[in-house]
Amino acid sequence: MRRWSEVAERVSATTRTSVKTHLLAEYLRTLDVEQLPVAAVFFAGRPFAEVDGRTTGLGWAAISGAVGALADLPPDALGDAYDRTSDLGLAVADVLEQAAEVRRSAGLPEPEVTPPTLADVATAYAEIETVAGSQAKAQRFSTLLGRCDPATACYVVKILTGELRIGLGEGLLEAALAETFERPIAAVKRAGMLTGDLGRTAVLAREDRLSSAEIALFHPLKFMLASPAENADEIIGRLGPTAWVEDKYDGIRAQLHRAGREVRLFSRDLHDITGQFPEVVAGARELAWTGILDGEILAYKDGTVMPFVALQKRLGRKSPSAAIRAEVPVVYVAFDLLALAGPATDGSEPLAEALLDRPLSERRRRLEALELPLADAGGSFALSHLVSVGSAAELEGAFEQARLRRNEGLMVKDPSSAYSPGRRGLGWLKMKKALATLDCVVVGVELGHGKRHGVLSDYTFAVRDEASDRLVTIGKAYTGLTDAEIAEMTAWFEAHTLARFGRYRTVEPTVVVEVAFDVIVRSSRHNSGFSLRFPRIARLRPDKDVAEIDTTASVEAVWSGLQHGPEQLVTAGHQRALGEAARG
C-alpha cells in the first residue's frame, strides 16, 4: 500500500495527463492478478467498486477518535488540520506526523509495525463495512491506521472517504489500463461501461477478454447523464432538425432490473433502494419480460404529480409504513430500455441483451411494446411525456408546457443517440431556466473543498423578515462566481468576520448577491420558512445596499405565483401527459 501511495503522490504532482497515464501504466504492469483489481478500484477513489452497494459507514467522529487515540494530541488537532487543508486525508497525515515529531523530540522509538499490503487494506475496508456499531468500526479502522506511515494513512483515508483528489478521472484511468496491456481504449471503455467495475475491467484487459464483458442483471449500470443548455436555438442547432423532448421530472432517477419474480431498484448513486418503493416492485413482479429500465420515481396522487418535497418523506426509509405509502404514493416513469431478454432455447432464464448501442428511437419503440401497467389504469408505471420539435419556437413552447405541469424543464434528446453510461455528452441535453432571482445578503461563509479548499466559497444568504426586522436565512450556494471574484471576496470576508465556528464564520451582513434558483419550496431548514433548490449566485450586487434586499413577503409572492396555474390547468396538464403516454 505504501508503493501505491507513492504512485498516487507522483500522479498528483503532475498536471500532464500523458505523464499521469504513463505513471499508472508503469505501476499497474507490475501487479499480479490479485493486486491489480484492488489497485484499480482504489485509483478510482473508492474502497469498493462503483456497482458494489457496500459502504463502510465510518463517519467523522469515528475517524477523529481513532486518529486522536493514535496521535495522543488534543481532541481538536484533527479539526484544526482539516480547517487548514479542507482534505481529511491530508489532515490525518498532518496529525500523525505531528505525533511522530513529538515522539522523536522525546527520544521515544517508533512503534514496530508491518506496513499493510493492498490486500490488507481491502480486507480492512470490508471488515469495517461488516461489523456493526461505530465503536467496532472505529477499532478496525484504528488497527489499520496504526500500521500506516503518515503518507500511506493519508491515502487510506482519502480512499475511504471517496476524496482522492489527485487529478485522476475515470477516463484517464481507462487510458492507463489500455496502455498497460496494449488494448484498444474503446474496448476498455465499453467493458468498464458494462461492468461498472474498474477492477474487473482491469483483469479483463490483462487477460485479453474485454470482449467477454456483458451486461449483468441486478448489477446496476452507471446512468447516462445530460449536458446542461438553456438557449433553444443552440439546442436545436445541436440536435436538430428534429429533436425528442421529454419533461424533466422532479423526482429521483432509478434503474429497474427484473428477471422472473425478482425486481430491484437502484438509485443514481447505484445503491439498492428496492425496499423504499414496494408498490413499484409489486407492479413489476407481475410482468412478463426480463430486462432493465431507466426512469424516474415520482410522488403521484389523484392524477397529479406531487412536488419533490413530498417525495422526500419516502426517501431513506427501508420499508415505508402503510400510512406513508397512502400519503405519498409513487409512480415509476420509464423513459428508456437498456436491456431486454431474447428467447431462451433451453428453458432457462434468458440472458438480457444490452441495447445500449441501439438508437433511442428503437429503444423507445421496444419500451412501449412492453405494455407496462400504467397509473391511469391502476398500475404503478407511466411512460415519459414525449413530443418531437423541429424549431426553437416549438422547443420554447414545450418548455412552458412542462413548467405548467410543474416539472423542472425539459430533456432534449437525439432520437438516434446511443446510451452512454456514466457519460455526459451532447446526445442528451437538459433545458432548465431559473424561475426567478432574489436579492439576498451574505450572512455566513465557509471554506470550500477541492480546488477551493483555501478560500471562502460557500455562501449562506438571507432575506429580511419585515415583521421582526431581522435577517432570516433562505439558502446556501457555492457556484456562480469566478475564481477571481471568490479570491477578492475571501479577503473581504476575512477582514469582516464576526465569529468563527470551525470552517464556518458569520460575517458582516453587507454584501448583496443576486441569487438564481430553479424551485422554491416551504421548508423548516431555514428560518425564513423557505428553501431554494439549485441556488447559484448570478452576480455580486455592489450597487445595492442591504436595505434593498428582498423580504419574506416578496419571497412569499414569488412562491405563491409559482403555485397557481390555475390549479385545474396544472392537474389537467398532468392527466393529459400521463394519458397521452398511456396511449403511446
C-alpha positions as CSV (number, residue, x, y, z in Angstrom):
1,M,0.0,0.0,0.0
2,R,2.9,2.3,0.6
3,R,4.1,1.9,-3.0
4,W,0.5,2.5,-4.2
5,S,0.5,5.8,-2.2
6,E,3.8,6.8,-3.6
7,V,2.5,6.4,-7.2
8,A,-0.7,8.3,-6.2
9,E,1.5,11.1,-4.9
10,R,3.5,11.2,-8.1
11,V,0.3,11.3,-10.2
12,S,-1.0,14.2,-8.1
13,A,2.3,16.1,-8.6
14,T,1.9,16.5,-12.4
15,T,-0.8,18.2,-14.4
16,R,0.1,16.5,-17.7
17,T,-2.4,13.7,-18.4
18,S,0.1,11.8,-20.6
19,V,2.5,11.7,-17.6
20,K,-0.2,10.6,-15.3
21,T,-1.2,7.8,-17.7
22,H,2.3,6.6,-18.1
23,L,3.0,6.6,-14.3
24,L,-0.1,4.5,-13.7
25,A,0.6,2.1,-16.6
26,E,4.1,1.6,-15.4
27,Y,2.9,0.7,-11.9
28,L,-0.1,-1.4,-12.9
29,R,2.0,-3.5,-15.2
30,T,4.0,-4.8,-12.2
31,L,0.9,-6.1,-10.3
32,D,-0.4,-9.7,-10.2
33,V,-3.9,-10.7,-10.8
34,E,-4.9,-10.4,-7.1
35,Q,-3.4,-7.0,-6.6
36,L,-4.5,-5.4,-9.9
37,P,-8.3,-5.1,-9.3
38,V,-7.7,-3.7,-5.8
39,A,-5.3,-1.1,-7.1
40,A,-7.6,-0.1,-9.9
41,V,-10.6,0.3,-7.7
42,F,-8.5,2.3,-5.2
43,F,-7.3,4.6,-8.0
44,A,-11.0,5.2,-8.8
45,G,-11.1,6.7,-5.4
46,R,-13.4,4.1,-3.8
47,P,-13.0,1.4,-1.2
48,F,-15.3,-0.8,-3.2
49,A,-16.3,-1.0,-6.9
50,E,-18.9,1.6,-8.1
51,V,-21.5,-1.1,-8.6
52,D,-20.8,-2.6,-5.2
53,G,-23.5,-1.4,-2.9
54,R,-21.4,-1.6,0.2
55,T,-20.4,1.5,2.3
56,T,-18.1,1.5,5.3
57,G,-20.4,3.7,7.4
58,L,-17.4,5.3,9.1
59,G,-18.1,8.9,10.0
60,W,-16.1,11.9,11.2
61,A,-16.5,11.0,14.9
62,A,-15.1,7.5,14.4
63,I,-12.2,8.7,12.3
64,S,-11.4,11.5,14.6
65,G,-11.5,9.2,17.6
66,A,-9.2,6.7,16.0
67,V,-6.7,9.3,15.0
68,G,-6.8,11.0,18.4
69,A,-6.1,7.7,20.1
70,L,-3.1,7.0,17.9
71,A,-1.7,10.5,18.0
72,D,-2.2,11.4,21.6
73,L,-2.8,15.0,20.7
74,P,-5.5,17.5,21.8
75,P,-9.0,16.5,20.6
76,D,-9.3,19.5,18.2
77,A,-6.0,18.7,16.5
78,L,-7.6,16.9,13.6
79,G,-10.3,19.6,13.2
80,D,-7.6,22.3,13.1
81,A,-5.6,20.4,10.5
82,Y,-8.8,19.9,8.4
83,D,-9.6,23.6,8.5
84,R,-6.1,24.3,7.0
85,T,-6.4,21.9,4.2
86,S,-10.1,21.0,3.6
87,D,-8.8,17.5,2.9
88,L,-9.4,14.8,5.6
89,G,-6.6,12.6,4.2
90,L,-4.0,15.4,4.4
91,A,-5.3,16.4,7.8
92,V,-4.9,12.8,9.2
93,A,-1.3,12.7,7.7
94,D,-0.6,16.1,9.3
95,V,-1.7,15.0,12.7
96,L,0.1,11.7,12.6
97,E,3.3,13.5,11.5
98,Q,2.9,15.9,14.4
99,A,2.6,12.9,16.8
100,A,5.7,11.3,15.3
101,E,7.6,14.5,15.7
102,V,6.6,14.7,19.4
103,R,7.9,11.1,19.9
104,R,11.2,11.9,18.1
105,S,11.6,15.0,20.3
106,A,11.1,12.9,23.4
107,G,13.5,10.3,22.2
108,L,10.9,7.7,22.0
109,P,11.2,4.8,19.5
110,E,8.8,4.5,16.6
111,P,6.4,1.5,17.1
112,E,7.3,-1.6,15.1
113,V,4.5,-2.4,12.7
114,T,4.1,-4.4,9.5
115,P,3.0,-2.0,6.7
116,P,-0.3,-3.1,5.2
117,T,-0.5,-4.5,1.7
118,L,-3.2,-3.6,-0.8
119,A,-5.0,-6.8,0.2
120,D,-4.7,-5.9,3.9
121,V,-6.4,-2.5,3.2
122,A,-9.1,-4.1,1.1
123,T,-9.8,-6.6,3.8
124,A,-9.9,-3.9,6.5
125,Y,-12.4,-1.9,4.5
126,A,-14.6,-5.0,4.1
127,E,-14.4,-5.7,7.9
128,I,-15.3,-2.0,8.7
129,E,-18.3,-2.4,6.5
130,T,-19.3,-5.7,8.0
131,V,-19.1,-5.0,11.7
132,A,-22.0,-3.3,13.5
133,G,-21.6,-0.2,15.6
134,S,-19.4,2.8,15.4
135,Q,-17.1,1.7,18.1
136,A,-16.3,-1.6,16.4
137,K,-15.8,0.1,13.1
138,A,-13.5,2.7,14.7
139,Q,-11.5,-0.1,16.3
140,R,-11.0,-1.8,12.9
141,F,-10.0,1.5,11.3
142,S,-7.6,2.3,14.2
143,T,-5.9,-1.1,13.8
144,L,-5.4,-0.4,10.1
145,L,-4.2,3.2,10.6
146,G,-1.8,2.1,13.3
147,R,0.2,0.1,10.6
148,C,0.5,3.1,8.3
149,D,3.1,5.8,8.0
150,P,1.6,9.3,7.6
151,A,1.8,9.3,3.8
152,T,0.1,5.9,3.5
153,A,-2.5,6.9,6.1
154,C,-3.3,9.9,4.0
155,Y,-4.4,7.8,1.1
156,V,-6.1,5.1,3.2
157,V,-8.4,7.9,4.4
158,K,-8.8,9.5,1.0
159,I,-10.0,6.2,-0.5
160,L,-12.2,5.5,2.5
161,T,-14.0,8.9,2.1
162,G,-14.1,8.8,-1.7
163,E,-12.0,12.0,-1.9
164,L,-8.8,11.0,-3.8
165,R,-8.1,14.5,-5.3
166,I,-5.1,13.6,-7.4
167,G,-6.4,14.8,-10.8
168,L,-7.3,11.3,-11.9
169,G,-10.6,10.8,-13.6
170,E,-12.2,7.6,-14.8
171,G,-11.3,8.3,-18.4
172,L,-7.6,8.7,-17.6
173,L,-7.6,5.5,-15.6
174,E,-9.2,3.7,-18.5
175,A,-6.5,5.1,-20.8
176,A,-3.9,3.8,-18.3
177,L,-5.4,0.3,-18.5
178,A,-5.3,0.5,-22.3
179,E,-1.6,1.5,-22.3
180,T,-0.7,-1.1,-19.6
181,F,-2.0,-4.1,-21.5
182,E,-1.9,-2.6,-25.1
183,R,-5.6,-2.9,-25.6
184,P,-7.9,-0.6,-27.6
185,I,-9.2,2.2,-25.5
186,A,-12.7,1.8,-26.9
187,A,-12.7,-1.8,-25.7
188,V,-11.6,-0.8,-22.2
189,K,-14.3,1.9,-22.0
190,R,-17.0,-0.5,-23.2
191,A,-16.1,-3.1,-20.7
192,G,-16.0,-0.5,-17.9
193,M,-19.4,0.7,-19.0
194,L,-20.9,-2.7,-18.9
195,T,-19.3,-4.0,-15.7
196,G,-19.3,-0.7,-13.7
197,D,-16.2,-2.1,-12.0
198,L,-12.7,-0.9,-13.0
199,G,-11.1,-3.7,-11.0
200,R,-13.0,-6.3,-13.1
201,T,-12.2,-4.3,-16.3
202,A,-8.5,-4.3,-15.4
203,V,-8.5,-8.1,-15.1
204,L,-10.3,-8.5,-18.4
205,A,-7.8,-6.2,-20.0
206,R,-4.9,-8.1,-18.5
207,E,-6.3,-11.4,-19.8
208,D,-7.3,-10.0,-23.2
209,R,-11.0,-10.8,-22.5
210,L,-12.5,-7.3,-22.8
211,S,-14.9,-8.6,-25.5
212,S,-16.5,-11.0,-23.0
213,A,-17.9,-8.2,-20.8
214,E,-21.6,-8.5,-20.7
215,I,-24.5,-6.6,-19.1
216,A,-25.5,-8.2,-15.9
217,L,-28.9,-8.1,-14.3
218,F,-29.0,-6.8,-10.7
219,H,-25.6,-5.1,-11.1
220,P,-26.6,-1.5,-11.8
221,L,-25.2,0.3,-14.8
222,K,-24.0,3.8,-14.4
223,F,-26.6,6.3,-15.6
224,M,-26.3,8.3,-18.8
225,L,-26.1,12.0,-18.0
226,A,-27.2,15.1,-19.9
227,S,-25.3,18.2,-20.6
228,P,-26.9,21.5,-19.5
229,A,-28.2,24.0,-22.0
230,E,-30.6,27.0,-21.9
231,N,-30.6,28.5,-25.3
232,A,-33.3,27.0,-27.6
233,D,-31.6,27.9,-30.8
234,E,-28.3,26.3,-29.6
235,I,-30.1,23.1,-28.6
236,I,-31.9,22.8,-32.0
237,G,-28.7,23.5,-33.7
238,R,-27.0,20.6,-31.9
239,L,-29.8,18.1,-32.1
240,G,-32.0,19.2,-35.0
241,P,-33.6,19.3,-37.4
242,T,-35.9,17.1,-35.2
243,A,-35.3,16.5,-31.6
244,W,-37.2,14.5,-29.0
245,V,-38.4,16.3,-25.9
246,E,-39.4,14.8,-22.5
247,D,-40.4,16.6,-19.3
248,K,-37.6,16.8,-16.8
249,Y,-39.3,15.3,-13.8
250,D,-38.7,16.5,-10.2
251,G,-38.2,13.0,-8.7
252,I,-35.4,10.6,-8.2
253,R,-33.6,8.7,-11.1
254,A,-33.9,5.0,-10.7
255,Q,-32.9,1.9,-12.6
256,L,-35.3,-1.1,-12.5
257,H,-34.0,-4.6,-13.0
258,R,-36.3,-7.5,-13.5
259,A,-36.0,-11.3,-14.1
260,G,-38.6,-13.9,-13.1
261,R,-40.2,-12.5,-10.0
262,E,-37.1,-10.8,-8.8
263,V,-37.2,-7.0,-9.0
264,R,-34.7,-4.5,-7.8
265,L,-34.4,-0.7,-7.9
266,F,-31.1,1.2,-7.9
267,S,-30.6,4.9,-7.3
268,R,-28.4,7.3,-9.2
269,D,-25.5,6.6,-6.8
270,L,-26.1,2.8,-7.6
271,H,-27.4,2.0,-4.2
272,D,-30.2,-0.6,-3.8
273,I,-33.5,1.2,-2.9
274,T,-35.8,-1.7,-3.6
275,G,-37.4,-1.6,-0.2
276,Q,-38.3,2.0,-0.3
277,F,-40.9,1.6,-3.1
278,P,-42.7,-1.7,-2.6
279,E,-45.6,-0.7,-4.9
280,V,-43.3,-0.3,-7.9
281,V,-41.7,-3.6,-7.1
282,A,-45.1,-5.4,-6.7
283,G,-46.3,-3.9,-10.0
284,A,-43.1,-5.0,-11.9
285,R,-43.2,-8.5,-10.4
286,E,-46.3,-9.5,-12.3
287,L,-44.8,-8.5,-15.7
288,A,-43.7,-11.0,-18.4
289,W,-40.3,-9.7,-19.5
290,T,-36.7,-9.7,-18.3
291,G,-34.6,-6.6,-18.6
292,I,-33.5,-3.2,-17.3
293,L,-35.4,0.1,-17.4
294,D,-34.2,3.6,-16.8
295,G,-36.7,6.1,-15.4
296,E,-37.8,8.4,-12.6
297,I,-39.7,7.8,-9.4
298,L,-42.3,10.5,-8.7
299,A,-44.7,11.2,-5.9
300,Y,-48.1,10.8,-7.7
301,K,-51.6,11.1,-6.3
302,D,-55.1,11.5,-7.7
303,G,-53.7,12.1,-11.2
304,T,-51.3,14.8,-10.2
305,V,-47.5,14.8,-9.8
306,M,-46.7,15.9,-6.3
307,P,-43.7,18.2,-5.5
308,F,-40.3,16.8,-4.6
309,V,-40.7,17.9,-1.0
310,A,-43.5,15.3,-0.7
311,L,-41.3,12.6,-2.2
312,Q,-38.7,13.3,0.4
313,K,-40.9,11.7,3.0
314,R,-40.4,8.4,1.2
315,L,-36.6,8.6,0.9
316,G,-34.3,6.9,3.3
317,R,-37.0,4.6,4.7
318,K,-36.0,0.9,4.4
319,S,-39.7,-0.1,4.5
320,P,-42.3,2.7,4.4
321,S,-45.4,2.3,6.5
322,A,-48.8,1.9,5.0
323,A,-49.7,5.4,6.2
324,I,-46.7,7.0,4.4
325,R,-47.5,5.0,1.3
326,A,-51.1,6.2,1.3
327,E,-50.0,9.8,2.0
328,V,-47.3,9.8,-0.7
329,P,-47.9,7.1,-3.4
330,V,-45.4,6.9,-6.2
331,V,-45.2,6.0,-9.9
332,Y,-42.3,4.8,-12.0
333,V,-42.0,6.9,-15.1
334,A,-40.0,4.9,-17.6
335,F,-38.1,6.7,-20.4
336,D,-35.5,4.2,-21.6
337,L,-35.0,0.4,-22.1
338,L,-31.3,-0.6,-21.5
339,A,-31.6,-4.4,-21.8
340,L,-34.2,-7.0,-22.8
341,A,-34.0,-10.7,-22.9
342,G,-34.1,-12.7,-26.0
343,P,-36.0,-16.0,-26.1
344,A,-34.3,-18.9,-24.2
345,T,-33.8,-22.1,-26.2
346,D,-33.2,-24.4,-23.3
347,G,-36.0,-23.4,-20.9
348,S,-33.6,-21.5,-18.6
349,E,-34.0,-17.8,-17.7
350,P,-32.9,-15.9,-20.9
351,L,-29.9,-13.6,-20.8
352,A,-30.6,-9.9,-21.2
353,E,-29.3,-8.4,-24.5
354,A,-27.7,-5.0,-24.0
355,L,-29.5,-2.3,-26.1
356,L,-27.1,0.5,-25.2
357,D,-25.7,0.8,-28.8
358,R,-29.2,0.8,-30.4
359,P,-30.7,4.2,-31.3
360,L,-33.0,5.8,-28.8
361,S,-35.9,5.6,-31.3
362,E,-35.6,1.8,-31.3
363,R,-35.2,1.6,-27.5
364,R,-38.3,3.7,-27.1
365,R,-40.3,1.6,-29.5
366,R,-39.4,-1.6,-27.6
367,L,-40.1,0.1,-24.3
368,E,-43.6,1.0,-25.5
369,A,-44.1,-2.6,-26.6
370,L,-43.6,-3.9,-23.0
371,E,-47.2,-2.6,-22.2
372,L,-46.4,-1.5,-18.7
373,P,-49.3,-1.3,-16.3
374,L,-50.0,2.5,-16.4
375,A,-51.0,4.7,-13.5
376,D,-54.2,5.9,-15.0
377,A,-55.4,2.3,-15.3
378,G,-54.5,1.5,-11.7
379,G,-50.9,0.4,-12.3
380,S,-47.7,1.9,-10.9
381,F,-46.0,2.9,-14.2
382,A,-46.1,5.6,-16.8
383,L,-44.1,6.4,-19.9
384,S,-42.3,9.8,-20.1
385,H,-44.3,12.5,-21.9
386,L,-42.6,12.6,-25.3
387,V,-43.0,15.0,-28.2
388,S,-41.0,16.0,-31.3
389,V,-39.9,19.5,-32.0
390,G,-38.3,21.0,-35.1
391,S,-37.7,24.6,-34.2
392,A,-36.6,26.8,-31.3
393,A,-40.1,28.2,-31.0
394,E,-41.6,24.8,-30.7
395,L,-38.9,23.9,-28.0
396,E,-39.7,27.1,-26.0
397,G,-43.4,26.2,-26.2
398,A,-42.7,22.7,-24.9
399,F,-40.7,24.2,-22.1
400,E,-43.6,26.4,-21.0
401,Q,-46.0,23.4,-21.1
402,A,-43.5,21.4,-18.9
403,R,-43.4,24.2,-16.4
404,L,-47.3,24.3,-16.3
405,R,-47.1,20.6,-15.5
406,R,-44.8,21.6,-12.5
407,N,-41.8,19.9,-14.0
408,E,-38.3,21.3,-13.8
409,G,-37.8,21.7,-17.5
410,L,-37.0,19.5,-20.5
411,M,-34.8,16.7,-21.5
412,V,-34.0,17.1,-25.2
413,K,-32.6,14.0,-26.9
414,D,-31.3,13.0,-30.3
415,P,-33.6,10.1,-31.4
416,S,-30.5,8.4,-33.0
417,S,-28.4,8.6,-29.8
418,A,-26.9,5.6,-28.1
419,Y,-27.0,5.2,-24.3
420,S,-23.6,6.0,-22.8
421,P,-23.5,5.1,-19.1
422,G,-21.6,7.5,-16.9
423,R,-21.0,9.9,-19.8
424,R,-22.3,13.5,-20.2
425,G,-22.4,14.0,-23.9
426,L,-24.4,16.1,-26.4
427,G,-26.9,13.4,-27.3
428,W,-28.9,14.4,-24.3
429,L,-29.3,18.0,-23.2
430,K,-31.2,19.2,-20.2
431,M,-33.0,22.5,-20.6
432,K,-33.6,24.4,-17.4
433,K,-34.1,28.1,-16.6
434,A,-34.1,30.0,-13.4
435,L,-37.6,30.7,-12.3
436,A,-36.6,34.0,-10.7
437,T,-33.8,35.7,-8.8
438,L,-33.8,37.2,-5.3
439,D,-31.5,39.8,-3.9
440,C,-30.0,38.5,-0.7
441,V,-27.3,39.4,1.8
442,V,-24.5,37.1,2.7
443,V,-24.5,36.3,6.4
444,G,-22.1,33.4,6.6
445,V,-19.2,31.9,4.6
446,E,-17.4,28.6,4.7
447,L,-14.1,27.3,3.4
448,G,-14.6,25.4,0.2
449,H,-13.4,22.0,-0.9
450,G,-11.2,20.6,-3.6
451,K,-9.6,23.3,-5.7
452,R,-11.3,25.9,-3.5
453,H,-10.1,24.5,-0.2
454,G,-8.2,27.7,0.8
455,V,-10.9,30.2,0.0
456,L,-14.3,31.2,1.4
457,S,-16.5,30.0,-1.4
458,D,-19.7,28.6,0.3
459,Y,-22.1,31.5,1.0
460,T,-25.1,31.4,3.3
461,F,-27.5,34.2,2.4
462,A,-30.6,35.7,3.9
463,V,-33.6,37.9,3.2
464,R,-35.3,40.4,5.6
465,D,-38.3,39.5,7.7
466,E,-40.2,42.8,7.9
467,A,-42.4,41.7,10.8
468,S,-39.4,41.2,13.1
469,D,-36.9,43.4,11.2
470,R,-34.3,40.7,11.2
471,L,-32.4,38.7,8.6
472,V,-33.6,35.2,8.0
473,T,-31.7,32.6,6.0
474,I,-33.1,31.1,2.8
475,G,-30.2,29.1,1.2
476,K,-26.6,28.4,0.6
477,A,-24.7,28.5,-2.7
478,Y,-21.2,27.7,-3.8
479,T,-21.4,28.2,-7.6
480,G,-21.7,31.2,-9.9
481,L,-18.7,33.4,-9.1
482,T,-15.4,33.3,-10.8
483,D,-12.2,32.3,-9.1
484,A,-11.0,35.9,-9.2
485,E,-14.3,37.1,-7.5
486,I,-14.0,34.4,-4.9
487,A,-10.4,35.4,-4.1
488,E,-11.4,39.1,-3.8
489,M,-14.4,38.3,-1.6
490,T,-12.4,35.9,0.6
491,A,-10.1,38.8,1.5
492,W,-13.1,41.0,2.3
493,F,-14.8,38.4,4.4
494,E,-11.6,37.6,6.3
495,A,-11.5,41.3,7.3
496,H,-15.2,41.4,8.2
497,T,-15.6,38.2,10.1
498,L,-17.8,38.5,13.3
499,A,-17.3,35.0,14.7
500,R,-15.6,31.7,13.7
501,F,-17.1,28.2,14.2
502,G,-14.5,25.8,12.8
503,R,-14.8,26.1,9.0
504,Y,-17.8,28.4,9.1
505,R,-17.8,32.0,10.1
506,T,-20.5,34.7,10.4
507,V,-19.7,37.9,8.6
508,E,-20.9,41.5,8.5
509,P,-24.2,41.4,6.5
510,T,-23.4,44.0,3.9
511,V,-22.5,42.0,0.7
512,V,-25.6,41.8,-1.5
513,V,-25.8,39.0,-4.1
514,E,-28.4,38.2,-6.8
515,V,-29.4,34.5,-6.4
516,A,-30.9,32.4,-9.2
517,F,-32.8,29.2,-8.4
518,D,-35.0,26.6,-10.1
519,V,-37.5,25.7,-7.4
520,I,-38.7,27.4,-4.2
521,V,-40.4,25.3,-1.5
522,R,-41.7,25.8,2.0
523,S,-39.1,24.3,4.4
524,S,-38.1,24.3,8.0
525,R,-34.4,24.0,7.0
526,H,-34.0,27.8,7.0
527,N,-35.6,30.3,9.4
528,S,-37.2,32.2,6.5
529,G,-39.6,29.2,6.2
530,F,-38.5,28.7,2.6
531,S,-35.7,26.9,0.7
532,L,-34.3,27.3,-2.8
533,R,-33.4,24.3,-4.9
534,F,-30.4,24.5,-7.1
535,P,-29.4,28.1,-6.0
536,R,-26.4,29.8,-7.6
537,I,-25.1,33.2,-7.4
538,A,-26.0,35.1,-10.6
539,R,-23.8,38.1,-9.7
540,L,-22.5,40.3,-6.9
541,R,-24.5,43.5,-6.4
542,P,-22.1,46.1,-5.1
543,D,-24.6,48.7,-6.4
544,K,-27.2,47.7,-3.9
545,D,-27.5,48.4,-0.2
546,V,-28.6,45.8,2.3
547,A,-31.8,47.8,2.8
548,E,-32.7,46.9,-0.8
549,I,-32.7,43.1,-0.4
550,D,-35.8,41.0,-0.9
551,T,-38.1,40.3,2.0
552,T,-40.1,37.3,3.2
553,A,-43.1,39.0,1.8
554,S,-41.6,39.1,-1.7
555,V,-40.4,35.5,-1.3
556,E,-44.0,34.6,-0.4
557,A,-45.2,36.4,-3.5
558,V,-42.8,34.5,-5.8
559,W,-43.7,31.2,-4.2
560,S,-47.4,31.9,-4.5
561,G,-47.1,32.9,-8.1
562,L,-45.4,29.6,-8.9
563,Q,-48.1,27.6,-7.2
564,H,-51.2,28.6,-9.1
565,G,-51.7,27.7,-12.7
566,P,-54.7,27.8,-12.2
567,E,-54.7,24.6,-10.3
568,Q,-57.2,22.9,-12.6
569,L,-54.9,23.6,-15.6
570,V,-51.9,22.1,-13.8
571,T,-53.8,19.0,-12.8
572,A,-55.3,18.6,-16.3
573,G,-51.8,19.0,-17.8
574,H,-50.5,16.1,-15.7
575,Q,-53.5,14.0,-16.6
576,R,-53.1,14.7,-20.3
577,A,-49.4,14.0,-20.1
578,L,-49.8,10.6,-18.5
579,G,-52.9,9.8,-20.6
580,E,-51.0,10.5,-23.8
581,A,-48.2,8.4,-22.6
582,A,-50.5,5.6,-21.7
583,R,-52.0,5.6,-25.2
584,G,-48.5,5.5,-26.7
